[in-house]
Amino acid sequence: MIAACGQIPVAKPLLGEQEVEAVRRVILSGWVTQGPEVAAFEKEFADYVGAAHACAVSSCTTALHLALSCVGVGVGDEVITASHSFIATANAIRYCGAMPVFVDIEAGGYNIDPDRIEAAITPRTKAILCVHQLGLPCDLRRVVNVGKRYSIPVIEDAACAAGSEILWYGQWQRIGKPHGDIACFSFHPRKVVTTGDGGMLTTSSEEYDRKLRLWRQHGMSVPDTIRHGAKQVIYEDYPEFGYNYRMTDFQAAIGREQLKRLPELIARRREIAQKYTWHLSRLAGLRTPAEPSWTRSNWQSYCVVLPDRFDQRETMQALLDRGISTRRGVMNIHLEKAYSGSGTYRAATTLTRSVAAQRTSVILPLFAQMTDAELAHITGELSSILGSADPAASRTV
Ligand SMILES: *Cc1c(COP(=O)(O)O)cnc(C)c1O
């Protein structure tokens, strides 16, 4: 069985001939940076998530930087977020010269605890940056309500959440409508769809969208696509300070193909997640991921919490020895050396749940091409490592 499966990776992007053809089309078109493919990808992505505007950029990290700048976050301001996230979440706040203010996660999950946001607000708070961790939507209704009550904009770090859904006042809606002011997505290969690197911002605000488009391209008044096609000489100017955060047409062309695959990819990921839960929920002390009734995860990751008596590193090594790659659960930003200097962050609450989650959780392999045999191998080996004979593990899934 192990030999047949080889080493099972923790994630694997699904790219094929369609993406190859898309890039071929771009190469032969002669227009390779932000151009018609980016415009088409934006339109298709906006339609998919139900957003009025979508703006493509080079990564989710640059998307977060632009989103925070757009709502006015600047030097000396504070932004409330979770430490239990990928480091880019807080780095983007520091790009603005602002300070990340960390709030602990909720019990039994990996997302910010909405009950503890209010107490973290100060006169300096300029935004709430919530994260849909591992693809599972956070409790947006409550986060957005706190933001509304204090007139504080809400930015969604939806890096992992393309295609995830939330029940919004009786209606299922995709993450990125957006429900906050701006949502930011990633197309890094560890996410459900990829462009190699890449990001997308969605918003309902025409004014925000205009700023984002300006700032991603050096603050340039006339995009090069327009100058290229013009019959008259046009001089551009630079009314605002900007960046080069563009997505290329190569990436966008791949993104358009990935977007076509997304519903199918999520359906398969959901099926794998359900099978995992069916097998693993009977293992004593192991906590399988929760999916509240008002959410539909895209299952970007399947993260379990080990029983108390099991060491994370030893369990991960035992799995690796059996041909199964895993990753530790989500990191805690405040524990990294880059955040050890004074003034790099403020903890508004204890972060004990965040710290415990990092120490005890393990991400299991999950990718659309994963076979049922691989799944059975993983659940069987994990059962044997955790020492409880699971009769179901030897059954075919
Ligand atoms: C992946 C990730 C990012 C960064 O995305 P990039 O596109 O690689 O910049 C930010 N936040 C979270 C929560 C992520 O998982």
Ligand as a Chemical Component Dictionary entry (heavy atoms), coordinates in Angstrom:
data_LIG
# 
_chem_comp.id                   LIG 
_chem_comp.type                 NON-POLYMER 
_chem_comp.pdbx_formal_charge   0 
_chem_comp.three_letter_code    LIG 
# 
loop_
_chem_comp_atom.comp_id 
_chem_comp_atom.atom_id 
_chem_comp_atom.alt_atom_id 
_chem_comp_atom.type_symbol 
_chem_comp_atom.charge 
_chem_comp_atom.model_Cartn_x 
_chem_comp_atom.model_Cartn_y 
_chem_comp_atom.model_Cartn_z 
_chem_comp_atom.pdbx_ordinal 
LIG C1 C1 C 0 -1.494 32.475 2.339  1  
LIG C2 C2 C 0 -1.952 33.489 3.256  2  
LIG C3 C3 C 0 -1.605 34.845 3.096  3  
LIG C4 C4 C 0 -0.589 35.312 2.087  4  
LIG O1 O1 O 0 -0.970 35.088 0.763  5  
LIG P1 P1 P 0 0.090  35.390 -0.394 6  
LIG O2 O2 O 0 -0.755 35.360 -1.642 7  
LIG O3 O3 O 0 1.087  34.285 -0.377 8  
LIG O4 O4 O 0 0.690  36.710 -0.162 9  
LIG C5 C5 C 0 -2.167 35.778 3.958  10 
LIG N1 N1 N 0 -3.008 35.417 4.933  11 
LIG C6 C6 C 0 -3.349 34.133 5.127  12 
LIG C7 C7 C 0 -4.321 33.790 6.211  13 
LIG C8 C8 C 0 -2.824 33.125 4.311  14 
LIG O5 O5 O 0 -3.160 31.856 4.542  15 
# 
loop_
_chem_comp_bond.comp_id 
_chem_comp_bond.atom_id_1 
_chem_comp_bond.atom_id_2 
_chem_comp_bond.value_order 
_chem_comp_bond.pdbx_ordinal 
LIG C1 C2 SING 1  
LIG C2 C3 SING 2  
LIG C2 C8 DOUB 3  
LIG C3 C4 SING 4  
LIG C3 C5 DOUB 5  
LIG C4 O1 SING 6  
LIG O1 P1 SING 7  
LIG P1 O2 DOUB 8  
LIG P1 O3 SING 9  
LIG P1 O4 SING 10 
LIG C5 N1 SING 11 
LIG N1 C6 DOUB 12 
LIG C6 C7 SING 13 
LIG C6 C8 SING 14 
LIG C8 O5 SING 15 
# 
